[in-house]
Amino acid sequence: MYDDIYRRGSINRPPTPDAEDDQIQEKQLTFQEIIDIKLIESGEKERLKELLRERLIECGWRDEMKALCRAFAQKKGRDNVTLDDLVQLLTPKGRASVPDSVKAELLQRIRSFLASAAI
């Protein structure tokens, strides 16, 4: 009997967490992840992306980004430009130059979606 107690270890040790407890903790999603899932499932994310494309074309943003790409390629040499170069150049300029009215419209659409989805 003494051997059985000795083999089991300390009576005061903390319980070993179950594998299920670990899986439950891993499955907890952030609020942002939940919103993203709801946007995708409802199809609203694609509608928002299409609206953004339309608005950026309407305001000339897309043409401005194309012009930046062309000027950069001419300056550096067409064969010396990589996609990474263009991404590094365009990302900060592109984000900064999106008109406030476009941002506001998208934000309003997202808020309306969240209100109607009761999130």
Backbone torsions as a table, in degrees:
resi	resn	phi	psi	omega
1	MET	NA	-41.6	177.8
2	TYR	-59.6	-39.2	-180.0
3	ASP	-63.0	-38.3	179.5
4	ASP	-63.5	-43.6	179.5
5	ILE	-66.0	-42.5	-179.0
6	TYR	-62.1	-40.5	-178.2
7	ARG	-69.8	-31.9	-178.5
8	ARG	-72.6	-18.2	179.8
9	GLY	91.6	-168.2	-175.6
10	SER	-69.6	139.8	177.0
11	ILE	-73.0	-25.6	-174.9
12	ASN	-91.0	3.6	-178.9
13	ARG	-70.6	149.7	179.7
14	PRO	-69.1	151.5	179.6
15	PRO	-65.7	147.5	176.9
16	THR	-78.8	128.8	-179.8
17	PRO	-64.8	142.8	177.8
18	ASP	-73.6	155.3	176.8
19	ALA	-61.6	-33.2	-179.9
20	GLU	-64.2	-38.8	178.8
21	ASP	-61.4	-40.6	178.5
22	ASP	-63.5	-41.8	-178.5
23	GLN	-67.1	-37.5	179.2
24	ILE	-63.7	-43.5	179.4
25	GLN	-64.3	-37.6	-179.8
26	GLU	-68.6	-29.7	-175.8
27	LYS	-83.5	-8.1	178.9
28	GLN	-68.3	124.9	-175.7
29	LEU	-100.1	152.6	174.5
30	THR	-77.8	163.7	178.7
31	PHE	-60.0	-40.1	179.3
32	GLN	-63.6	-39.7	178.8
33	GLU	-66.4	-38.3	178.7
34	ILE	-64.1	-45.0	178.7
35	ILE	-60.8	-45.0	-179.6
36	ASP	-60.7	-42.1	178.8
37	ILE	-62.5	-45.2	179.6
38	LYS	-62.9	-40.4	178.4
39	LEU	-62.4	-42.3	-179.0
40	ILE	-68.9	-48.6	-177.4
41	GLU	-60.0	-36.0	-177.2
42	SER	-82.7	-14.6	-176.0
43	GLY	86.3	-1.9	-178.2
44	GLU	-66.3	-31.8	-179.3
45	LYS	-61.7	-43.2	178.4
46	GLU	-66.0	-39.2	178.0
47	ARG	-64.5	-39.5	177.9
48	LEU	-66.4	-40.2	178.7
49	LYS	-63.8	-40.4	179.1
50	GLU	-66.4	-41.8	177.1
51	LEU	-60.7	-43.9	178.8
52	LEU	-60.8	-45.8	178.0
53	ARG	-56.2	-47.9	-178.7
54	GLU	-60.6	-47.5	-177.6
55	ARG	-65.5	-38.2	179.9
56	LEU	-68.6	-33.4	175.9
57	ILE	-70.4	-45.1	-179.1
58	GLU	-58.4	-39.2	-174.8
59	CYS	-88.5	-1.3	176.9
60	GLY	88.3	3.1	-179.1
61	TRP	-60.5	-44.1	-178.5
62	ARG	-62.1	-43.9	178.8
63	ASP	-63.9	-37.1	177.8
64	GLU	-63.2	-41.6	179.6
65	MET	-68.0	-37.9	176.1
66	LYS	-61.8	-43.2	-179.6
67	ALA	-62.9	-40.8	176.7
68	LEU	-61.0	-42.5	178.5
69	CYS	-62.3	-45.9	-179.5
70	ARG	-62.8	-44.9	-179.9
71	ALA	-63.0	-41.0	179.4
72	PHE	-65.1	-42.3	-180.0
73	ALA	-66.2	-38.3	178.3
74	GLN	-67.1	-40.8	-178.2
75	LYS	-67.8	-43.3	-175.0
76	LYS	-89.1	-19.2	-174.9
77	GLY	98.2	125.6	-172.8
78	ARG	-54.0	-39.2	-177.5
79	ASP	-78.8	-9.7	-177.8
80	ASN	-101.6	6.2	-177.7
81	VAL	-101.4	131.4	176.3
82	THR	-110.4	165.1	176.8
83	LEU	-61.6	-39.8	178.1
84	ASP	-60.5	-39.2	177.2
85	ASP	-59.4	-45.7	-178.6
86	LEU	-66.0	-40.9	179.2
87	VAL	-62.7	-43.8	178.9
88	GLN	-62.6	-38.3	180.0
89	LEU	-71.5	-48.1	-170.3
90	LEU	-81.6	-31.7	-173.2
91	THR	-57.2	-55.1	-179.1
92	PRO	-66.5	-40.0	-179.6
93	LYS	-68.1	-41.5	-178.9
94	GLY	-64.3	-45.9	179.6
95	ARG	-64.0	-40.9	-177.6
96	ALA	-70.0	-25.2	-174.3
97	SER	-98.6	4.3	175.0
98	VAL	-68.4	125.8	-177.4
99	PRO	-59.8	143.3	179.2
100	ASP	-58.8	-33.7	-179.4
101	SER	-64.6	-35.9	178.3
102	VAL	-69.0	-44.3	178.1
103	LYS	-60.3	-43.4	-178.7
104	ALA	-64.2	-41.2	179.8
105	GLU	-64.3	-43.9	178.5
106	LEU	-64.3	-43.1	178.9
107	LEU	-60.3	-41.6	178.7
108	GLN	-64.2	-41.6	178.3
109	ARG	-63.8	-39.6	179.1
110	ILE	-66.4	-43.5	178.4
111	ARG	-61.8	-41.3	178.5
112	SER	-62.8	-42.6	178.8
113	PHE	-61.1	-47.3	-178.5
114	LEU	-62.0	-39.1	179.1
115	ALA	-66.2	-42.3	-178.9
116	SER	-73.3	-27.7	179.4
117	ALA	-86.8	-4.5	179.7
118	ALA	55.3	49.1	178.8
119	ILE	-96.9	NA	NA
